[in-house]
Amino acid sequence: MKSIQLTGPRAVSLAETDVPEPGPGEALARVAVLGLCGTDLGFFDGSSNYLRDGLKSYPFVIGHEWLGTVVRVGPGTDPAIVGQRVSGHNFRACGRCSHCIEGRIRYCPDRSEIGVLGPRPGAGSEFLTAPVGTLTLIPDGLSDAAGALLEPTAAAVHAMVRLAVTRKDRVAVLGAGTLGLAAAQIATALGAATVVFDPQPAARELADRLGLRSSAVPAGADEASYDVVIEASGSTAAVRSAVALIAPGGRVAQLGTPHRTTDGFDAATLVIRDVTLHGVLSGVGHWDRLVDLVQSGAVNLDALVDRVFPLDELDAAFAHLASGNRVRPKVLVRIAPDSCVEPTRGDFGAEGTERS
């Protein structure tokens, strides 16, 4: 099979690898579409903190956002899943430690994450094996593109649960990328008064077309005025702004991942205002809720897709991911030539609502 392999900074190629065999409790999926994100870009250009800290090394097969169809199952696995479209989370836990026994696999000290952490190959191949317990069935109403975006955006649901957002809350979302737009749509669906801050005009325009309220930068009147602040970009400026915007007694979620220590982080203000700060890792355990939100129309994931590239245009895909020319945040790669990965709900009517 063909696999997307990184052999060094800006060195990506299609390698021939063996099709894996599903083991006990596993399924073999034919991958249809792969999502590329900022983590993948950091691996591509060599800037990733995973590379810097020795948590990942070249060469390896990238990819952790995917959708495919089950074609075979391993011993002891219910064959009813064969033929089903699936996606799955990328955590592979040890299953033996106290965290795993208690069902807290995010905290497993020996976990790996396909395509990100540890030696396991990523999902950027024509076929992928995965434990059935990590998979989510994709309903007919979701496009292949939306199914591939469940992995990155489920973390936004996790954030809402940790923050206990209600219709009484004033919510500020910092960053109108994939995570930020998903979080803002979910907060709005919960009835919260929500505003998205992003300095990029194209990002704000997309937010507006999704029916969200947006602004370039916080104003002086915004200081200490939000019950909930969700930092979804990982940028230094946004991390600092989150502290300035949060109201006394408020809750902050650090959903974006800064790639370095943030200088000037005002921890004293968090103490003085009695703020609760949540670091949000992954969306494991929150996929079903996200699927319900997408099916209901409350969350539009297709609208986040900017371009879909064929498998033989990887350099162009990464160049587009790195460019500032994207109107929408997500870049996808079509792994299976016959897959239907063009977004089905990415168009909007004149008033910012989806066309039926």
C-alpha positions as CSV (number, residue, x, y, z in Angstrom):
1,M,0.0,0.0,0.0
2,K,1.0,3.7,-0.3
3,S,1.9,5.6,2.9
4,I,2.6,9.3,3.4
5,Q,6.1,9.3,4.9
6,L,8.2,12.1,6.3
7,T,11.9,11.5,6.1
8,G,13.1,14.9,7.3
9,P,12.1,18.6,7.3
10,R,10.1,19.4,4.1
11,A,10.8,15.9,2.8
12,V,7.5,14.1,2.1
13,S,7.0,11.1,-0.2
14,L,4.8,8.2,-0.9
15,A,6.4,5.0,0.4
16,E,5.4,1.4,-0.4
17,T,4.6,-0.4,2.9
18,D,2.9,-3.6,3.8
19,V,-0.8,-3.8,4.4
20,P,-1.2,-4.5,8.1
21,E,-3.1,-7.4,9.5
22,P,-5.8,-6.7,12.1
23,G,-5.1,-8.4,15.4
24,P,-7.5,-9.6,18.1
25,G,-10.2,-6.9,18.7
26,E,-9.0,-4.8,15.7
27,A,-10.4,-3.8,12.4
28,L,-8.7,-3.0,9.1
29,A,-10.0,0.1,7.4
30,R,-9.5,1.4,3.9
31,V,-8.7,5.1,4.5
32,A,-10.7,7.4,2.3
33,V,-9.6,10.9,3.5
34,L,-6.9,12.4,5.8
35,G,-7.0,15.7,7.5
36,L,-3.9,17.8,7.9
37,C,-3.5,20.2,10.8
38,G,-0.9,22.4,12.5
39,T,0.7,19.5,14.2
40,D,1.3,17.8,10.8
41,L,2.7,21.1,9.5
42,G,5.2,21.3,12.4
43,F,6.4,17.8,11.6
44,F,6.6,18.7,7.9
45,D,8.7,21.9,8.4
46,G,10.7,20.5,11.4
47,S,9.4,23.0,14.0
48,S,7.4,20.6,16.1
49,N,8.0,20.5,19.8
50,Y,7.5,16.7,19.5
51,L,10.7,16.6,17.3
52,R,12.5,19.1,19.5
53,D,11.8,17.1,22.7
54,G,12.7,13.8,21.2
55,L,9.1,12.4,21.4
56,K,9.0,11.8,17.6
57,S,11.7,11.2,15.0
58,Y,12.0,10.8,11.3
59,P,11.1,8.8,9.3
60,F,7.5,8.1,10.1
61,V,4.0,7.9,8.6
62,I,2.0,11.0,9.4
63,G,-1.7,11.5,10.1
64,H,-4.2,11.3,12.9
65,E,-7.4,12.8,11.4
66,W,-9.1,10.3,9.1
67,L,-12.1,8.5,7.9
68,G,-12.4,5.1,6.2
69,T,-14.4,1.9,5.6
70,V,-13.8,-1.3,7.5
71,V,-12.8,-4.1,5.1
72,R,-11.7,-6.8,7.5
73,V,-11.7,-7.7,11.2
74,G,-9.3,-9.6,13.4
75,P,-9.9,-12.6,15.6
76,G,-12.7,-12.1,18.2
77,T,-14.1,-9.0,16.5
78,D,-17.7,-8.8,15.6
79,P,-17.8,-8.9,11.7
80,A,-21.0,-6.7,11.7
81,I,-18.7,-3.6,11.4
82,V,-17.3,-4.7,8.0
83,G,-18.5,-2.3,5.4
84,Q,-19.2,0.5,7.9
85,R,-17.7,4.0,7.6
86,V,-15.7,4.8,10.7
87,S,-13.3,7.3,12.2
88,G,-11.4,7.0,15.4
89,H,-9.4,8.6,18.1
90,N,-5.6,8.3,18.0
91,F,-4.8,7.2,21.6
92,R,-3.3,3.8,22.1
93,A,-3.1,3.2,25.8
94,C,-1.3,0.5,27.7
95,G,-4.5,-0.9,29.3
96,R,-2.7,-1.9,32.5
97,C,-2.0,1.3,34.5
98,S,-4.3,2.7,37.1
99,H,-5.5,5.4,34.7
100,C,-6.4,2.9,32.0
101,I,-8.2,0.6,34.6
102,E,-10.2,3.7,35.7
103,G,-11.0,4.6,32.0
104,R,-8.8,7.7,32.0
105,I,-6.8,6.7,28.9
106,R,-5.8,10.3,28.2
107,Y,-3.6,10.2,31.3
108,C,-1.9,6.8,30.5
109,P,1.9,7.5,30.9
110,D,2.7,4.8,28.4
111,R,0.2,5.8,25.7
112,S,1.1,6.5,22.1
113,E,-0.8,8.6,19.6
114,I,-0.8,7.4,16.0
115,G,1.1,9.8,13.7
116,V,2.0,12.0,16.7
117,L,3.6,10.4,19.7
118,G,5.5,7.2,19.9
119,P,6.5,4.6,17.2
120,R,3.1,3.7,15.8
121,P,2.5,4.8,12.1
122,G,-0.1,7.4,11.4
123,A,-3.3,7.2,9.4
124,G,-1.7,8.5,6.2
125,S,-1.9,5.2,4.5
126,E,-4.3,3.4,2.2
127,F,-5.1,1.0,5.0
128,L,-5.0,1.3,8.8
129,T,-5.6,-1.1,11.7
130,A,-7.3,0.2,14.8
131,P,-8.8,-1.3,18.0
132,V,-12.6,-1.5,17.6
133,G,-13.0,0.3,20.9
134,T,-11.3,3.4,19.4
135,L,-13.7,3.6,16.4
136,T,-16.9,5.6,15.9
137,L,-19.5,4.6,13.3
138,I,-20.2,7.5,10.9
139,P,-24.0,8.0,10.1
140,D,-25.1,8.4,6.5
141,G,-25.9,12.0,7.1
142,L,-22.3,13.0,7.7
143,S,-20.0,13.5,4.7
144,D,-16.6,11.9,4.5
145,A,-15.0,15.3,5.1
146,A,-17.1,15.9,8.3
147,G,-16.2,12.4,9.6
148,A,-12.5,13.1,9.2
149,L,-12.9,16.3,11.2
150,L,-14.4,14.6,14.3
151,E,-11.0,13.9,15.8
152,P,-9.7,17.5,16.0
153,T,-13.1,19.1,16.8
154,A,-14.2,16.6,19.6
155,A,-11.8,18.4,21.9
156,A,-14.1,21.4,21.6
157,V,-16.9,19.3,23.1
158,H,-14.6,18.2,25.9
159,A,-13.8,21.9,26.6
160,M,-17.5,22.7,26.9
161,V,-18.1,19.9,29.3
162,R,-15.1,20.9,31.5
163,L,-16.3,24.5,31.4
164,A,-20.0,23.6,32.1
165,V,-21.1,26.3,29.6
166,T,-24.8,27.3,29.9
167,R,-27.1,29.9,28.3
168,K,-26.2,32.3,31.1
169,D,-22.6,32.6,30.1
170,R,-20.8,35.2,28.1
171,V,-18.2,33.3,26.0
172,A,-15.1,34.6,24.2
173,V,-13.4,32.3,21.8
174,L,-9.8,33.4,20.8
175,G,-9.0,32.1,17.3
176,A,-11.3,31.3,14.4
177,G,-9.4,28.2,13.2
178,T,-10.8,24.7,13.3
179,L,-10.9,24.4,17.0
180,G,-12.2,27.9,17.6
181,L,-15.0,27.7,15.1
182,A,-16.1,24.3,16.4
183,A,-16.0,25.6,20.0
184,A,-18.0,28.8,19.1
185,Q,-20.7,26.8,17.3
186,I,-21.1,24.5,20.2
187,A,-21.2,27.3,22.8
188,T,-23.8,29.0,20.6
189,A,-25.8,25.8,20.4
190,L,-25.8,25.7,24.2
191,G,-27.4,29.2,24.2
192,A,-24.4,31.1,25.4
193,A,-23.8,34.7,24.1
194,T,-20.6,34.0,22.1
195,V,-18.0,36.2,20.3
196,V,-15.0,35.0,18.2
197,F,-11.9,37.1,18.2
198,D,-9.4,36.7,15.3
199,P,-7.2,39.3,13.5
200,Q,-7.6,37.7,10.1
201,P,-10.5,39.1,8.0
202,A,-11.1,35.8,6.1
203,A,-11.4,34.0,9.4
204,R,-13.9,36.5,10.7
205,E,-15.9,36.3,7.5
206,L,-16.2,32.6,7.8
207,A,-17.3,33.0,11.4
208,D,-19.9,35.5,10.3
209,R,-21.1,33.1,7.6
210,L,-21.5,30.4,10.2
211,G,-23.9,32.7,12.1
212,L,-21.3,33.7,14.7
213,R,-20.4,37.1,16.1
214,S,-16.8,38.0,15.4
215,S,-14.3,40.8,16.1
216,A,-10.7,41.5,15.2
217,V,-9.3,42.2,18.7
218,P,-10.8,42.7,22.1
219,A,-11.6,46.3,23.1
220,G,-10.9,47.9,26.4
221,A,-14.5,47.3,27.5
222,D,-14.0,43.5,27.0
223,E,-11.5,43.3,29.9
224,A,-12.8,41.1,32.7
225,S,-16.2,40.8,31.1
226,Y,-16.5,37.1,30.0
227,D,-17.6,34.2,32.2
228,V,-15.9,31.8,29.9
229,V,-12.8,32.3,27.7
230,I,-11.6,29.6,25.3
231,E,-8.1,30.0,23.9
232,A,-8.2,28.0,20.7
233,S,-5.1,29.3,18.7
234,G,-2.1,28.6,20.9
235,S,-0.6,32.0,20.0
236,T,1.2,34.0,22.6
237,A,-1.0,37.1,22.2
238,A,-4.2,35.0,22.6
239,V,-2.9,33.2,25.7
240,R,-2.2,36.5,27.3
241,S,-5.5,37.9,26.2
242,A,-7.4,35.1,27.8
243,V,-6.3,36.2,31.2
244,A,-7.2,39.8,30.5
245,L,-10.7,38.9,29.3
246,I,-11.9,36.6,32.0
247,A,-14.3,37.9,34.6
248,P,-13.9,37.3,38.4
249,G,-14.9,33.7,39.2
250,G,-14.7,32.8,35.5
251,R,-13.4,29.7,33.7
252,V,-10.7,29.5,31.0
253,A,-10.0,26.6,28.7
254,Q,-6.6,26.3,27.1
255,L,-7.7,24.4,24.0
256,G,-4.9,25.5,21.6
257,T,-1.4,24.2,22.2
258,P,1.4,26.8,22.5
259,H,4.6,25.5,21.0
260,R,6.8,27.3,23.6
261,T,6.6,28.9,27.0
262,T,4.4,32.0,27.0
263,D,6.3,35.0,28.3
264,G,4.2,37.6,30.1
265,F,1.5,35.2,31.2
266,D,-0.3,37.0,34.1
267,A,-0.8,34.2,36.6
268,A,-1.4,36.7,39.4
269,T,-4.6,37.9,37.7
270,L,-5.9,34.4,37.6
271,V,-5.4,34.2,41.4
272,I,-6.8,37.7,42.1
273,R,-9.9,37.0,40.0
274,D,-10.3,33.5,41.4
275,V,-10.3,31.9,37.9
276,T,-10.5,28.2,37.1
277,L,-8.1,27.2,34.3
278,H,-8.5,24.0,32.3
279,G,-6.0,22.5,30.1
280,V,-8.0,20.4,27.5
281,L,-6.4,17.4,26.0
282,S,-8.2,15.5,23.2
283,G,-11.8,14.7,22.7
284,V,-11.7,11.1,23.7
285,G,-15.1,10.2,25.1
286,H,-17.0,13.1,23.5
287,W,-17.4,11.9,19.9
288,D,-21.0,10.7,20.1
289,R,-22.1,14.1,21.4
290,L,-20.3,15.8,18.5
291,V,-21.9,13.5,16.0
292,D,-25.3,14.5,17.4
293,L,-24.5,18.2,17.1
294,V,-23.3,17.8,13.5
295,Q,-26.3,15.7,12.5
296,S,-28.7,18.3,14.0
297,G,-27.1,21.1,12.0
298,A,-25.8,22.9,15.1
299,V,-22.2,22.4,14.1
300,N,-21.1,22.6,10.5
301,L,-17.8,20.9,9.9
302,D,-17.9,20.8,6.1
303,A,-17.7,24.6,6.0
304,L,-14.2,24.4,7.6
305,V,-12.7,22.6,4.6
306,D,-10.7,24.8,2.2
307,R,-9.1,22.4,-0.2
308,V,-9.1,18.6,-0.9
309,F,-5.8,17.5,-2.5
310,P,-5.2,14.1,-4.3
311,L,-2.6,11.8,-2.8
312,D,0.0,12.6,-5.4
313,E,0.0,16.3,-4.6
314,L,1.4,16.2,-1.1
315,D,3.9,19.0,-1.5
316,A,1.0,21.3,-2.8
317,A,-1.1,20.2,0.2
318,F,1.5,21.2,2.7
319,A,2.3,24.4,0.9
320,H,-1.4,25.3,1.0
321,L,-1.6,24.4,4.7
322,A,1.4,26.7,5.4
323,S,0.2,29.6,3.3
324,G,-1.8,32.5,4.4
325,N,-4.1,32.2,1.4
326,R,-6.6,29.8,2.9
327,V,-10.2,31.1,3.3
328,R,-11.1,28.2,5.5
329,P,-8.8,26.4,8.0
330,K,-8.8,22.7,7.0
331,V,-6.8,21.0,4.3
332,L,-7.7,17.4,3.4
333,V,-5.9,14.7,1.3
334,R,-8.0,12.2,-0.6
335,I,-6.4,8.8,0.0
336,A,-8.9,6.6,-1.9
337,P,-9.5,8.0,-5.4
338,D,-13.1,7.0,-5.4
339,S,-13.9,8.6,-2.0
340,C,-16.6,11.3,-1.8
341,V,-14.8,13.9,0.3
342,E,-16.0,17.1,-1.2
343,P,-17.9,19.0,1.6
344,T,-21.7,18.6,1.2
345,R,-22.7,21.4,3.7
346,G,-20.0,24.0,3.1
347,D,-22.1,26.5,1.1
348,F,-24.2,29.2,2.7
349,G,-27.1,31.3,1.7
350,A,-27.0,35.1,1.5
351,E,-27.9,35.5,5.2
352,G,-25.1,33.2,6.4
353,T,-27.2,30.1,6.7
354,E,-26.6,26.8,5.0
355,R,-28.3,26.2,1.6
356,S,-30.6,23.1,1.7
